[in-house]
Amino acid sequence: MDRELIIPPDSSDEFDLFISHGSGSSSLQFLTDIVAQAKQEDTATSKKRYVARDHEQAQETLIKDYFVEENPKYDEVQLYGKEFLRRPTSHDVAFLYNAHEEKHGIPGILGSIDCTHFVWRMCSTRLHGQYIRSDHQYTTIMLEAMASNDLWFWHVFCGPPGSNNDINVLQKSPIFTNEQLGTAPKCSFHVNGREYKHVYYHTEGIYPTWSTFVKSFAYPTNPKERKFKKVQGSARKDVERAFGGLKAKWGILRRPARSHKQEKIRNVVYACMLLHNMIIKDDRKAISPVYIRDPLTDTVIDNNVLSQLHEASSYFRLRFDVTIAVFQDLVRIPPVAVSQFYRTFSLSLSVLPGAPISILLRLSVRYTALVSPPFFRLRRGVTFDLVEHIASMMHLDEE
């Protein structure tokens, strides 16, 4: 049985409309032309139909259709990027607030932000000084992204040279453009009795002390700071896990980029991140799978927004309030466990009157954890903090 390449009939209106979209020849038109040429060259005696494949021309045509900077014929970023590479809307922010507070116990967090590198193999020699750094062996291109706990990328910015650090990339990043234009969603939240108008992200220690960033304590000195350091480090790993999943899923990002043009590399990265978010939604793992647009608002440029975001006093106040909120969430004890603890502690005072108070507190907490299952289901590593918290509430000092 003869095998031949079957193409849609020319009489199909939808097919003709798809081919005639835009100006010039498209990748689909290129395929149609070579198949038509093969039909013309077909003879009555031949049993097989051969199609001359021009791989280089097909690749260039495909790139012109989808990955050119100006007027692409089939712009997938315009078709799908509005949904799968979107910035968080008011609907998305509400879902992200609830999901992150339930997962990490941190109120008001939108996600974590960080940078990663992609090796650029075909970097020009004259550009090596811009795209190589002392801690990297090869020339690289940087990517800044913000991800949530479901590994969904909500902000992407690819293209800065690899010689930059995270602060240099942040200064070029458009992450706060919506705030400057007045089109950012109004999503205020309350922490420790205070209201904050702008969302914030978890970052590493290299990022500046801005009111939209929350960093961990470099040298924690009390149980509250130590507990917040652990919780913040766990939440900040969301973007690291997203980077790992992205590179593990798409081999083209793991291997050194072989394109001579930086624009092609950037478009490939954006396409992979778009497909990455598509897969998360298809697997039903997205925190906010439904795209609901915000009402259109007039653009009003406010030059004072950046000065408000860069306030160091707001940064320290926010970190203090979040630390208190996290610790209060960790030491929240069920009422049944509280009554059981006080009964156990009163009994230990009567049985061991001369024992130190701190030892009696620890024994009472451990016994309550054994006999009261709700008390035992607290997060790991809270027992020692609970002892100090209960001792401070009861105003008891060690004898």
N, C-alpha and C positions, 0 to 999 in steps of 0.2 A: 504493500500500500504506500502510495506516494505521500510524503510529508511536505506541507507547505505552510508558510507563515500566513495566518489569517488576520486580516485587519478589518476594522468596522467598515460597513458599506459607505460609499460616498454620498448616498442619498439621505443619510441620517442628518437631520437638522442640528441635533445637539453636537454631533461630531464635527460638522462643518463650522459651527459657531465656536467650538473650542479651538479649532485650528486657526480660524481667522481672527482670533483674539489678538489685539496689538498689531504692530507693524513688523514687517520683515519675516523671515523664516524662523520657526520655532523648532524645538527638539522633536516634537511630534510630527511636524511637517517634514522635517529631515528624514524621519523614519518612513513616512508615507512616500516620499520621493524615491528613495532607494528601492522600496518594494515595487513601485510602479515601473521603475527602470528595469528591475529584474523580470517583470512580466513582459515588457516589450522585447527583451532579449531572449525570451523563452522560445524555443523551437518545437516543432511538432514531434521530433524524434527524441527529445530529451525526456528523461523520466524524473529528474530531480530539478528543483528550482534553487538556484544559488543567489545569495544576496551578498554584495560586496560591502563589508563592514569597515568603515573608516572610524577607528576608535578615537583618534585625536580630534577629528572634526566633530564627532558626536559629543565628546566631553566639553569642548569649547562652546558648542551650541547649548548644552545643558546648563553650563555656568552662566551664559548670557541670559538664559530664561529665568533663572531663580536667584542667582547670587551676584548680580551686578548692583552697583551703588545707585545708579540712576535709571529709572523707568524699566524695571524688570517685567518680563512678559507675564509670568505667573508668579506674583509676589506672595510666597507662602507666609512671610512675616506679616504682611498686611491681612492675609486671610485668617491665619491662626494665631499670630503673635498678639493680637488684641485680647485674646482670651488666655493663652498659655504662657505668654511672657508679660502679663499685665502687672501693674502695681496694685497693691491691696486697696480695694474699695471699702466703703463703710461696712458693707455686708461681710467682706473677708476679715476685716479687723475684729469685728465682734466674735467671729468664730475662732480666730487665732487667740484672742484674749482668753476665751473659755478653755480652749484646748491646752494652752501652755500653763495656765494656772492649775488645771487639773493634773497635768503631767508632772510639772516641776514645782508646783506650789509657789510660783512667782507671779504676782499680779502685774498687768499692764505690759507684758513683754510681747513684741511683735515677731522677733526672730533673732538670729545671730548672723553677724557679718564678718567676712574674712576674705583673704586673697589667696590665689593659687597661681602656679606657673605652668605654661605649656612650652615644650622645647621647640624651637624654630631651627630646623636643620639647614634650610636654604637662605639663611640670613646673609645679606650682603656684607662683604668684608669691611666696607666703610662704615657700617652700622654696628659693628661688634661692640664698640665702646658703650653704646646706648642700651644694648639688649643683653648684656652679660653682667653678672654680679659676682662678688668674691665668694659667696656661699653657694653658687651654682656653677657647674662645670661648663655648661653650654649656654648659648643664647636662648632667651626665653621671652614669651609674651605673657603678660599678667592678666588675670581675670578677677574682678571684684564681684561678689555675689552675696545675697542675703537669702537665707533658707529658714524654713520653719521646721517643726518637729517631724512632719510627714515627708521631709526632704524635698519639698516643693520650692523652686527658686522664684522669689518674688522681685528680685532686683538683679540685673546682670549688666556688667560694664567690662568689655573686653577690648584690649588694644594697647594699653600703656606698656612702654618698654620694660624689660626685665630688670634694668638697673635701679628702678624705683623701689621704694618700700611702701608699706601700707598707707602711711600718712601722705606720701606724694600722690598715690592713686586716689585717695579720698578727696584731695584738693581738686582733682580733675573730674571726679565722679558727679553724675547728675542725680544722686540719690535725694538731694534736698531741693530739686528744681520745683517740684509741685508746691512745696512750702513757700518758696519765693514768689511763685505765681499766684498763690492763693487758691489753688485747685485741690489741695490735699484734703482728704476726708477729715471731718471734725470728730475726733475719737478721743475724748478726754477720759481719764480714769482716776480713781481715788486710791491712794496708798497711805495707810497710817493716818487717816483723817485729813489728808491734803489732796487737792485736786491738781492734776498735771494735764496740760493741754496737748502735748506732743508725745508721740510714741517714742519708744527707745529700743535699742538693740544691745545684745550682749557682745562684747568685743574682747580682744586680747589687751595686754598691758601697753602695747606700743601706741594704741589709739589715743587721741587727745581727750582731755577731761571736758567733754561737752555734755550738755543736758540730755542729749539723745543717745548717749552711750552709758553703759554700766559695766565697769570692770571689777575684777575681783580684788580683794585685799592682798597686797604683796606680802605683808607681815601681819597676819591676824594675831590679836592679843587677847581675845576673850572668846567664850564659846559661841556667841552670836556670830562673830566674824568668821570663826572657823567653819561653822555650819554653812554660812552663806558662801564661803569659798568653794565648798564641795558642791553645793547646789548650782552655783553659777558656772562652775567648770563643766558640770554635766549638761547644762542647757547650752553652753557655748559649743559643745561638740556636735550639735545638729548640723551646722554648716560643714564641718569636717566630714561627717558621714555622707552628706550630700555630694561633696566633691569626690569622695571615694566611690560612691555608687555611680556617679556620672562617668568617671574614667574607667571603671570596671565594665560598664555597659557598652561603651563606645570605644572600640580599639583605635579608631583614628585619632582620638585625643591622647591615648597613651603613647603612641609612637611619635617620633619627631615629625613635625609638619614639613612637608616637602614642597610646599608652594612658595614661589618667589615673592608673592604679593601678600602684604599684611591683611588687606581687605578680604581676600579669600579665606584666610585662616579665621578671621573674626566671624565671617558668615557661617563657616562650618561649625564653630563653637556655638553660635546662637541656634543653629538648626538642631544640633544635638541636645541642647538644653530645652528647646521647645518640645522635641520628641520625648525627652525625659519626663517633662511634666504631663505630656499626653498619656504616657504609660502609667503614671501614678493615678491619674483620674480613671483610666480604664480598669486598673486593679482595685478601684474603690477604696483607696487609701488616702485620698485627699481630704484635708480638714474642711476646706470650702470648695466643693466641686462645682457649684453653680455660679456662673458669672452673672452678677447683677450690677449693672452700671449705676454710677451715681448721677444725680441730675446735673445737667450742664450749668456751670457757673461762669461768670465773667472773670477774665484774667485781670488781676490787680497786683501789680508788682509792689512788693513790700520789702524795702531795703533793710528794715529793722529786724526781719525774721532771723537772719543769720546771727546777728548779735545776741538775740535771745537764745538761740540754739547753742552758742559758744560760751554761755555763762558757766563758769566753774562752780559758783556757789550753788546753782541749781543742780549741778551734777552731784556734789557731795550730799546735798539734802535728799536727792532722790535715792542715792545709794544707801543712805542711812535709813530712810523709810522702808525701802525694799528689804533691807537686812532685818529690821524689826518685824516686818510682815512675814518673812520666811520663817523666822524663829518662832513666832507665835503660832504659825500653822503647824510647825513640827511638834510643839509641846501641847497641842490640843488633845486633852485626855477625855475619854468617854466618862460620863457620870458614874457608871457602874464601877469603873476602875478607880475613880477618885474615892468613893466610899470604901472600897476594899482596901485601898492604900492606907487611909486614915485608921481603919480598924487594925490593920497589921502593924502600923507604926505605934499606935497606942499600946497594943499588946507587947511589942518589943521593948517599950519604955518601962513597962511594969515587970517584965521578966529579966531584963538586963539594965538595971538602973545606972550602973557605973560605966556602961559602954559609951564610946564617942558617938556624938549625934550623926556624924557623916557616915559611920559604918552602919548605924541603924537605918538610915535613909536608904543606903544601897541594898541592904537586906530586904527592906520592905518593898522596894521597887522590883527586885528580882522575884520575890514571892508573888507579888501582884501580877507580874508578867506570866507566871505559871498558872495561876488560878483564874485569871481574867483574860480570855481570848481577845477581846477588843483592844486591851492594852498591849497585847503581844503583837498586834498587827501594825504597830507604828513603823515608821521608816527605820532603816538600819542606822545604827550609830547614834541613836537618840537617848539611850539610857543614861549615859553620863551627863548629858546636857539637862535631862529631866531632873536629875538629882540636884544639880546646882540651881535650876530654876525653882524647884520646890523649896529648897533651902532658903533662897532669897525671898520667896513669898512668905515663908513662915518666920523669917528673921531669926534663923537659928545659926549659931556659930559653933564650930568644933571646939570641944572642951580641951 
